[in-house]
């Protein structure tokens, strides 16, 4: 779908919210490899994990979500090429177009595919602090999704974005999907199998524990927690992250 057609479809959906355009019935439940460096895994009906690898083989997690208006992408692949494949998979396998993307902080494992989304006319949204950090590195900056001053954003697409404070990075946000009780913790949250904190070059080690606690307090019913890297787990990933931080 061209950028112009995407824009027209998005505007039509916004103008007819009472009767959103029907999506095709496809709802792939099988895991699929989109190359040696990219795969998509089913989490729940209408919710998928995408896992991309960088040149060193380091995997990074994101999500694809089917909404009544189209598809939502949470974080890009590491590269433009991986992100192009994700867009193509969504259109082909799910039978829908991407109406929005969210990037959960400014690092490359979250934002590396923004130019591909721009070419497809897919709007990208982020925390205001993330936008500031991306200035000069992308041709078209994301639009504000939420701000440090107003850190909670319920969205009509069926998610809530929350900025709990600095942790892995100054600008890390989480995304909550209340219907399936899925929390995308991103790089603020370590996997339950993690034995260290990973990349802490931009971390605020003092604020990080409190930020994770704020997420745990806000979403105590989370059934699935998606970390930025590693296996999907439960709310135990949040307490494990706090424990790792206490050992440093």
Rosetta blueprint (number, residue, H / E / L):
1 X L
2 X L
3 X H
4 X H
5 X H
6 X H
7 X H
8 X H
9 X H
10 X H
11 X H
12 X H
13 X H
14 X H
15 X H
16 X L
17 X H
18 X H
19 X H
20 X L
21 X L
22 X L
23 X L
24 X L
25 X L
26 X L
27 X L
28 X L
29 X L
30 X L
31 X L
32 X E
33 X E
34 X L
35 X L
36 X L
37 X L
38 X E
39 X E
40 X E
41 X E
42 X E
43 X E
44 X E
45 X L
46 X L
47 X E
48 X E
49 X E
50 X E
51 X E
52 X E
53 X E
54 X L
55 X L
56 X L
57 X L
58 X L
59 X E
60 X E
61 X E
62 X E
63 X E
64 X E
65 X E
66 X E
67 X E
68 X L
69 X L
70 X E
71 X E
72 X E
73 X E
74 X E
75 X L
76 X L
77 X L
78 X L
79 X L
80 X H
81 X H
82 X H
83 X H
84 X H
85 X H
86 X H
87 X H
88 X H
89 X H
90 X H
91 X H
92 X H
93 X H
94 X H
95 X L
96 X L
97 X L
98 X E
99 X E
100 X E
101 X E
102 X E
103 X L
104 X L
105 X L
106 X L
107 X L
108 X H
109 X H
110 X H
111 X H
112 X L
113 X L
114 X H
115 X H
116 X H
117 X H
118 X H
119 X H
120 X L
121 X L
122 X L
123 X L
124 X E
125 X E
126 X E
127 X E
128 X H
129 X H
130 X H
131 X H
132 X H
133 X H
134 X H
135 X L
136 X L
137 X L
138 X L
139 X L
140 X L
141 X L
142 X L
143 X E
144 X E
145 X E
146 X E
147 X L
148 X L
149 X L
150 X L
151 X L
152 X E
153 X E
154 X E
155 X L
156 X L
157 X L
158 X L
159 X L
160 X E
161 X E
162 X E
163 X L
164 X L
165 X L
166 X L
167 X L
168 X L
169 X L
170 X L
171 X L
172 X L
173 X L
174 X E
175 X E
176 X E
177 X E
178 X L
179 X L
180 X L
181 X L
182 X E
183 X E
184 X E
185 X E
186 X E
187 X L
188 X L
189 X L
190 X L
191 X L
192 X L
193 X L
194 X L
195 X L
196 X L
197 X L
198 X L
199 X L
200 X L
201 X L
202 X L
203 X L
204 X L
205 X H
206 X H
207 X H
208 X H
209 X H
210 X H
211 X H
212 X H
213 X H
214 X H
215 X H
216 X H
217 X H
218 X H
219 X L
220 X L
221 X L
222 X L
223 X L
224 X E
225 X E
226 X E
227 X E
228 X L
229 X L
230 X L
231 X L
232 X L
233 X E
234 X L
235 X L
236 X H
237 X H
238 X H
239 X H
240 X H
241 X H
242 X H
243 X H
244 X H
245 X H
246 X H
247 X L
248 X L
